Amino acid sequence: MLAGEKSTRGWLAGKARRFDAYDAKAEALALLEVAGAPVANLQVMGEAGPQFHPGQSATLRLGPKTVLARFGALHPATLKAFDIAGPVMAVELFLDAIPGRKATGFVRAGYAPPSLQTITRDFAFLVPVDLAAGDLVRAVRGAEKQAIVWAEVFDVFAGPGVPEGKKSIAVEVTLQPGEKSFTDAEIKSLSDRVVAAAEKLGAELRG
């Protein structure tokens, strides 16, 4: 399943980009290749099934009848049935249909995603004009290595409203709760650590 933003907003790319059917196709091909399917011989054909969005889905077949995967955007009716806000991309593999597939004896450990959703907080700092954005991001991520799972720059600005010799860098910080959701006090404490880490580089939180 692919949902949400493939790429977040950024000062170079602009707006965030959501996943689409081409992303689902790429995932299907990559997974089939790892599974030993002859991906170079696969054909892209329609009829992915009623659970998929017409015109935004397809199948990967070995010949006209052997379906190895189906992929694409889920149909709005499917999303509604599960009370999911779209769009959502999905990939379904049929590993038993791969010809000559042999067991390798390798067993991959099960993936256990976090039970609680991440939260994000934005910080805008005034920093010395010669401070590299990457240095600021590393400092922010190091403020609390367990709870802060990601940090990235989404805006850099120097000009009117910014003091001479300074530039503004805006950073989005992603926080991952552990066994329970963060309290307001914990979020404030994490935010204070982020600001303190940035201040060591000469940064100042913008009001």
Backbone torsions as a table, in degrees:
resi	resn	phi	psi	omega
1	MET	NA	136.0	176.9
2	LEU	-125.5	119.0	-178.8
3	ALA	-143.4	155.6	178.7
4	GLY	87.7	-146.9	-173.2
5	GLU	-98.8	126.9	173.8
6	LYS	-74.1	-42.5	176.7
7	SER	-131.4	132.7	-178.2
8	THR	-80.1	167.0	177.8
9	ARG	-58.5	149.0	-179.0
10	GLY	-155.2	160.9	-176.1
11	TRP	-73.8	-17.2	175.8
12	LEU	-95.3	-49.2	-174.8
13	ALA	-80.9	-21.8	-178.7
14	GLY	86.3	-127.1	-174.7
15	LYS	-68.3	156.7	176.4
16	ALA	-68.0	154.8	178.0
17	ARG	-120.6	132.7	179.5
18	ARG	-86.9	161.6	175.4
19	PHE	-66.8	149.6	176.1
20	ASP	-133.8	-176.2	-175.6
21	ALA	-63.2	-30.6	179.1
22	TYR	-67.2	-34.3	176.0
23	ASP	-65.6	-41.1	178.5
24	ALA	-63.8	-40.3	177.8
25	LYS	-61.6	-44.8	180.0
26	ALA	-60.4	-40.8	178.5
27	GLU	-65.8	-41.7	179.8
28	ALA	-60.8	-45.3	179.7
29	LEU	-64.6	-41.9	-179.4
30	ALA	-64.3	-42.3	-179.7
31	LEU	-68.2	-40.8	179.0
32	LEU	-65.1	-37.2	179.2
33	GLU	-63.7	-43.5	178.0
34	VAL	-62.6	-33.9	-178.9
35	ALA	-78.7	-4.3	176.5
36	GLY	95.4	13.7	179.6
37	ALA	-77.4	147.9	177.1
38	PRO	-78.3	77.0	-171.1
39	VAL	-62.6	-27.0	-179.8
40	ALA	-66.5	-20.9	-177.4
41	ASN	-99.3	2.4	-176.0
42	LEU	-79.2	148.2	177.2
43	GLN	-113.0	143.4	175.2
44	VAL	-93.3	120.0	-178.4
45	MET	-135.1	166.5	-176.5
46	GLY	-82.9	-155.9	177.1
47	GLU	59.4	54.8	178.8
48	ALA	-75.6	-18.5	179.7
49	GLY	121.1	156.8	-176.1
50	PRO	-65.9	-17.5	178.7
51	GLN	-75.9	-11.2	179.7
52	PHE	-103.4	159.0	-179.0
53	HIS	-79.1	122.9	177.9
54	PRO	-59.8	137.6	-180.0
55	GLY	82.3	-9.8	178.2
56	GLN	-127.7	28.5	-178.9
57	SER	-155.5	164.3	179.9
58	ALA	-166.9	178.5	175.7
59	THR	-120.0	157.7	171.8
60	LEU	-110.6	119.1	-172.6
61	ARG	-125.5	149.1	171.4
62	LEU	-103.9	94.8	-169.6
63	GLY	82.5	176.8	-174.0
64	PRO	-71.5	-19.2	-171.8
65	LYS	-112.5	-27.4	-173.4
66	THR	-86.9	104.1	-179.3
67	VAL	-89.6	119.2	177.3
68	LEU	-96.4	-24.9	-179.9
69	ALA	-161.7	155.9	168.4
70	ARG	-133.7	148.0	-171.1
71	PHE	-152.8	163.7	173.1
72	GLY	135.9	-166.5	-179.4
73	ALA	-79.1	135.1	176.0
74	LEU	-70.4	145.3	-178.7
75	HIS	-64.6	143.1	177.7
76	PRO	-53.1	-34.6	178.9
77	ALA	-67.1	-35.9	176.9
78	THR	-64.8	-45.0	179.0
79	LEU	-62.4	-40.8	-179.5
80	LYS	-64.5	-38.7	-178.9
81	ALA	-62.0	-30.3	-179.6
82	PHE	-104.8	9.0	178.1
83	ASP	55.5	48.8	-179.6
84	ILE	-112.7	133.5	175.0
85	ALA	-83.6	126.6	-175.9
86	GLY	-92.1	-172.7	-3.1
87	PRO	-79.1	153.9	177.7
88	VAL	-132.2	131.3	175.5
89	MET	-99.6	149.5	-179.7
90	ALA	-140.3	152.0	175.3
91	VAL	-129.6	131.2	175.5
92	GLU	-124.1	125.8	-178.7
93	LEU	-107.2	148.0	175.5
94	PHE	-118.9	81.5	-172.5
95	LEU	-64.8	-30.6	-179.7
96	ASP	-67.6	-16.6	-179.4
97	ALA	-85.7	-7.5	179.4
98	ILE	-71.6	122.3	-177.2
99	PRO	-69.1	136.8	174.8
100	GLY	68.1	20.3	-178.9
101	ARG	-71.2	128.1	-178.5
102	LYS	-118.7	146.5	176.8
103	ALA	-69.3	137.8	-178.9
104	THR	-101.6	-10.9	-177.1
105	GLY	83.7	-3.4	-179.8
106	PHE	-90.1	128.1	178.5
107	VAL	-119.9	119.7	179.9
108	ARG	-82.6	138.4	177.9
109	ALA	-62.9	142.7	-179.1
110	GLY	-65.1	145.5	179.6
111	TYR	-87.6	126.1	-179.6
112	ALA	-118.0	93.0	-178.9
113	PRO	-69.0	155.5	177.4
114	PRO	-58.7	143.7	-177.5
115	SER	-79.1	-19.4	-178.2
116	LEU	-111.9	143.2	-179.2
117	GLN	-72.8	151.2	175.1
118	THR	-73.1	160.8	172.2
119	ILE	-127.8	155.3	-179.0
120	THR	-121.6	150.0	174.9
121	ARG	-136.7	139.9	179.7
122	ASP	-102.9	139.2	177.4
123	PHE	-130.7	133.8	175.4
124	ALA	-116.8	124.9	-176.0
125	PHE	-119.4	143.9	164.6
126	LEU	-91.8	124.8	-175.6
127	VAL	-131.2	160.1	173.5
128	PRO	-56.4	142.0	-173.5
129	VAL	-61.7	-23.8	-178.7
130	ASP	-93.2	4.0	178.7
131	LEU	-77.6	126.0	178.9
132	ALA	-72.8	136.6	-179.7
133	ALA	-58.9	-36.1	179.9
134	GLY	-62.7	-34.5	177.9
135	ASP	-66.2	-39.2	178.3
136	LEU	-65.5	-43.1	-179.9
137	VAL	-62.3	-43.0	179.1
138	ARG	-62.5	-39.1	178.8
139	ALA	-65.0	-41.8	-179.7
140	VAL	-64.8	-45.3	-178.7
141	ARG	-65.6	-29.5	-179.9
142	GLY	-81.7	-3.9	-177.9
143	ALA	-65.8	-33.4	177.9
144	GLU	-157.9	92.1	-168.2
145	LYS	-66.8	-24.9	-177.7
146	GLN	-81.9	-43.4	-175.4
147	ALA	-86.1	-32.7	-179.5
148	ILE	-88.5	108.1	-175.9
149	VAL	-98.5	-12.9	179.5
150	TRP	-162.8	149.3	173.5
151	ALA	-152.1	137.1	179.5
152	GLU	-152.0	152.2	179.3
153	VAL	-79.5	132.9	174.5
154	PHE	-121.6	-0.6	176.0
155	ASP	-161.9	137.0	173.6
156	VAL	-132.4	128.8	-175.8
157	PHE	-145.1	138.0	172.6
158	ALA	-141.7	127.0	-177.2
159	GLY	159.5	-149.5	-178.7
160	PRO	-53.9	131.9	-179.8
161	GLY	91.2	-10.2	179.4
162	VAL	-110.7	126.8	-177.8
163	PRO	-56.4	149.6	178.6
164	GLU	-61.0	139.0	-177.7
165	GLY	82.9	3.0	-179.8
166	LYS	-123.9	163.6	169.8
167	LYS	-142.1	159.6	-180.0
168	SER	-103.7	128.5	175.3
169	ILE	-122.7	124.8	178.1
170	ALA	-104.4	132.1	-175.3
171	VAL	-124.8	132.6	173.1
172	GLU	-97.4	126.5	-177.5
173	VAL	-113.2	130.7	179.3
174	THR	-105.2	126.6	-178.5
175	LEU	-111.6	134.4	179.7
176	GLN	-113.7	111.9	175.6
177	PRO	-64.8	156.2	178.1
178	GLY	-92.9	-108.3	-177.1
179	GLU	-82.5	-17.7	178.8
180	LYS	-144.8	160.2	-178.8
181	SER	-66.0	152.0	177.4
182	PHE	-68.6	141.4	169.9
183	THR	-83.5	165.4	177.6
184	ASP	-58.7	-38.7	-179.7
185	ALA	-65.4	-38.9	179.8
186	GLU	-67.9	-40.0	178.1
187	ILE	-63.9	-41.5	177.7
188	LYS	-63.3	-40.4	179.4
189	SER	-63.6	-42.1	177.8
190	LEU	-64.2	-41.3	178.5
191	SER	-62.8	-41.0	178.7
192	ASP	-62.8	-36.9	178.8
193	ARG	-67.5	-38.0	177.2
194	VAL	-61.6	-47.1	-179.3
195	VAL	-63.4	-42.4	-179.3
196	ALA	-63.5	-39.7	178.7
197	ALA	-64.9	-39.2	179.2
198	ALA	-69.4	-36.9	-179.3
199	GLU	-62.3	-28.1	178.6
200	LYS	-64.0	-20.4	179.0
201	LEU	-98.3	7.3	-178.5
202	GLY	89.3	11.7	179.9
203	ALA	-83.6	154.1	179.3
204	GLU	-133.8	128.1	179.7
205	LEU	-65.4	127.4	179.0
206	ARG	-77.3	141.8	179.7
207	GLY	-79.1	NA	NA
